[in-house]
Amino acid sequence: MKKTLTMLAVFATLSAGAAIADDDDCFVPMADWQPREAVAQMALDNGWTVRRIKIDDGCYEIDGRDAQGRRIEVTVHPQTLNVIEFEYEDDDDD
Protein backbone atom coordinates (compact mmCIF):
# COMPACT_ATOMS: atom_id res chain seq x y z
CA MET A 1 0.00 0.00 0.00
CA LYS A 2 2.80 2.41 0.89
CA LYS A 3 4.49 1.65 -2.46
CA THR A 4 1.28 2.44 -4.32
CA LEU A 5 0.84 5.76 -2.54
CA THR A 6 4.47 6.69 -3.23
CA MET A 7 4.05 5.87 -6.92
CA LEU A 8 0.84 7.90 -7.09
CA ALA A 9 2.56 10.87 -5.46
CA VAL A 10 5.46 10.68 -7.93
CA PHE A 11 3.07 10.43 -10.88
CA ALA A 12 1.02 13.39 -9.65
CA THR A 13 4.17 15.50 -9.23
CA LEU A 14 5.43 14.64 -12.72
CA SER A 15 2.03 15.37 -14.26
CA ALA A 16 1.83 18.74 -12.53
CA GLY A 17 5.34 19.60 -13.71
CA ALA A 18 4.46 18.76 -17.31
CA ALA A 19 1.33 20.89 -17.11
CA ILE A 20 3.32 23.85 -15.81
CA ALA A 21 5.93 23.45 -18.55
CA ASP A 22 3.24 23.50 -21.24
CA ASP A 23 1.24 26.42 -19.87
CA ASP A 24 1.52 28.30 -23.16
CA ASP A 25 -0.26 25.50 -25.05
CA CYS A 26 -3.96 25.86 -25.77
CA PHE A 27 -6.23 22.87 -25.32
CA VAL A 28 -9.53 23.92 -26.87
CA PRO A 29 -11.69 21.85 -29.23
CA MET A 30 -11.67 23.35 -32.73
CA ALA A 31 -15.47 23.75 -32.55
CA ASP A 32 -14.95 26.34 -29.78
CA TRP A 33 -12.35 28.44 -31.64
CA GLN A 34 -12.96 31.97 -32.81
CA PRO A 35 -12.48 32.34 -36.59
CA ARG A 36 -9.26 33.79 -38.03
CA GLU A 37 -11.21 36.88 -39.04
CA ALA A 38 -11.88 37.59 -35.35
CA VAL A 39 -8.15 37.27 -34.62
CA ALA A 40 -7.34 39.65 -37.48
CA GLN A 41 -9.93 42.13 -36.16
CA MET A 42 -8.50 41.88 -32.63
CA ALA A 43 -5.05 42.67 -34.04
CA LEU A 44 -6.42 45.62 -36.02
CA ASP A 45 -8.18 46.91 -32.88
CA ASN A 46 -4.80 46.85 -31.11
CA GLY A 47 -3.14 48.81 -33.91
CA TRP A 48 -1.13 45.85 -35.19
CA THR A 49 -0.38 45.08 -38.83
CA VAL A 50 -0.73 41.35 -39.45
CA ARG A 51 1.76 39.61 -41.69
CA ARG A 52 0.63 36.10 -40.84
CA ILE A 53 -1.73 34.23 -38.53
CA LYS A 54 -0.81 30.63 -37.87
CA ILE A 55 -1.58 27.90 -35.36
CA ASP A 56 1.18 26.84 -32.96
CA ASP A 57 0.73 24.49 -29.98
CA GLY A 58 -3.03 24.78 -30.37
CA CYS A 59 -2.97 28.58 -30.09
CA TYR A 60 -3.21 31.31 -32.68
CA GLU A 61 0.10 33.05 -33.33
CA ILE A 62 0.20 36.48 -34.96
CA ASP A 63 3.34 37.64 -36.74
CA GLY A 64 3.30 41.30 -37.63
CA ARG A 65 4.14 44.80 -36.47
CA ASP A 66 2.86 46.96 -33.65
CA ALA A 67 1.66 50.55 -34.06
CA GLN A 68 5.27 51.80 -33.82
CA GLY A 69 6.42 49.45 -36.59
CA ARG A 70 8.29 47.01 -34.34
CA ARG A 71 8.11 43.34 -35.29
CA ILE A 72 5.94 41.35 -32.89
CA GLU A 73 4.90 37.77 -32.28
CA VAL A 74 1.72 37.39 -30.24
CA THR A 75 0.23 34.13 -28.95
CA VAL A 76 -3.55 34.31 -28.62
CA HIS A 77 -5.98 31.92 -26.93
CA PRO A 78 -8.21 30.55 -29.71
CA GLN A 79 -11.47 30.65 -27.72
CA THR A 80 -11.19 33.83 -25.66
CA LEU A 81 -8.75 35.78 -27.88
CA ASN A 82 -6.82 36.72 -24.75
CA VAL A 83 -3.13 37.44 -25.31
CA ILE A 84 -1.08 34.64 -23.77
CA GLU A 85 2.36 35.84 -24.80
CA PHE A 86 3.64 39.00 -26.48
CA GLU A 87 7.19 39.20 -27.86
CA TYR A 88 9.11 41.87 -29.73
CA GLU A 89 11.18 40.28 -32.48
CA ASP A 90 14.73 41.40 -33.23
CA ASP A 91 15.01 42.93 -36.71
CA ASP A 92 18.78 42.30 -36.79
CA ASP A 93 20.00 39.33 -38.79
CA ASP A 94 23.03 38.72 -36.53
N, C-alpha and C positions, 0 to 999 in steps of 0.2 A: 504494500500500500504506500509506504513512504517513497519507494522508487517511482511509482506512478505519479505521485504528487510532485516530485522533483522534476520528472520529465515534463509534466504539464506546465510547471512554472517556467522551465527553460523554453518550451515552445511558445508560451505566451509572451515572454520577453523578446524572443527573436521576431515574432510576428509584429509586435509593437514597434520594434526598431525598423523593420522593413517598411511599415506604414509611415513612420516619420521620415525616412529617407526618400519616399516617393510622394511627399506632400504636394509637389507641384504637378502631379498627374491628375487628370480629371476622369472620374468614373461615372459617366452619365449615359444612359441609353440614348442612342441616336434619335429616337422618337421625341425625346425631351429637349433636343438642341434648338437653339435659335438659328434662323437661317443666316447664311453668309451676308446677305443684304443688311441684316440687323447689326452685324459686326462692323460692316463698312460704315453704316450710319453712325454707330457709336464712335468710331474713329473720327469721322467728319465732325461730329459734335464736340470732340475734344481738340479740334484744330489740327489733326494729324493728316498727312498725305499717305495713302496706302499704296505701297508698291506690290505687296503680295499678302494674301491671307492663306495660311495653310493649317493643317492639323498636325499637332505634335504631342505625343503622350496623351491623346484623348482630349486635348485642349485646342482652342483656336490660337494661332500665333500670327501676329500682325508684324510685318516688316515694312518700315516706311520712314517718314520723317515727322518730327514734331513741328509746332508752329514756328520755331526759330530755325528750322532747317536741319536740325541735328538728326542723324540716323538713330532710329529706335527699333527695339524688338519688344513687343508686348505680348504676354501670355494672358489669355482671356478665358474665363470659365464659360463653357458652351451653353449652359442653361441660364445662368444669371447675368452673363456678360460683365461680371465683376473682374477687375484687373487682378491677376494673381501675381504677376511679375512684370516689372518695367525695367528695361535696360537701355542705356545709351551705347550705341555701337561706335567703335573707333574707326574713323575714316582713313587712318593711316594704313598703308600696306605693309609696314615693317613689323 
